[in-house]
Each structure stands twice: as structure tokens, then as C-alpha cells.
Amino acid sequence: MTPSHKTMLFAAASLTLASAACAPASDDGASANPESAPPAAGSAVRTGNYADGEYSAQGSYIPPSNQTEEVDVTLTLEGNVVTSLDVQTSGNNPTSKQYQREFTSGIQEQVVGKNLDELNVDKVAGSSLTSSGFNKALDAIRTEAAS
């Protein structure tokens, strides 16, 4: 593959992948592995009418340490808007624990007060893989709240 083909391939990939998938390896130890990257912002159009209440779900991801990490999300919905949020993480690996701590310190401002359908968290305080687990939990909550 020529250098110009590599450049064109990279440009096309960066248009379709969330920026977290293209983050440096030091970012949560993330690589450009699409399976571990969060979905691209706006990649799916969601329109839901969700029942008010408190919902909990767990999402997971596998960082380079290959130890599965969990993200437990509990949130309250009122009129499709997130009014409160609690996030707990597993912290199985010291590096993951650091990124998870940074993630949980910055996630409130990106979620509380927003419509559930508008949420697709990308990178929070340098943590992209924790966002992936968080988004999986949000998807489970959407399914439950729509039932």
C-alpha cells in the first residue's frame, strides 16, 4: 500500500470512527480497535419515549490489560431527561482505575440535564474506553426504559 493510499484510508476511517478510537495508545491504553471503541457520535438516530424512573445497567469493556472492566450506571429519568446520575467502576487494573476515576469526575456535566436520546459519551477527561462501557450501559437503560 502506498503512502497516499494509507493517508486516504486514515482520512476515511477518521470520518467514520469516534475520535476516541483514534486516540494515542496512552489514552486508557486504547488502540484503534473498533470493537473496543465507543460508537461514533450521532451514528444512530434514536427517538424514544421513556418512562420516568430510576434505571440501572452495567456495561463492560476490555482494555489492553485484558482484564474486563465494568461500569455500573444508575440514572433517573424525568420527561426523557437525565436528572441524576451515579457511576461506579470496577478498577481491576491500576491504569484502568486511574482513567475510571477521571471519567467519573467529569461525566456528570456531560449527562445530567440532557435528553437520553442525545447521549453518546465519547471521551471524558482523557478516558475513552470507560466511555465505551458507559455507552453500553446507556443502551441497556434505553431498552429497559422504553419497555
Secondary structure, 3 states (H helix, E strand, C coil): CCHHHHHHHHHHHHHHCCHHHHCCCCCCCCCCCCCCCCCCCCCCCCCCCCCCEEEEEEEEECCCCCCCEEEEEEEEEECCEEEEEEEEECCCCHHHHHHHHHHHHHCHHHHCCCEHHHCCCCCECCECHHHHHHHHHHHHHHHHHHC
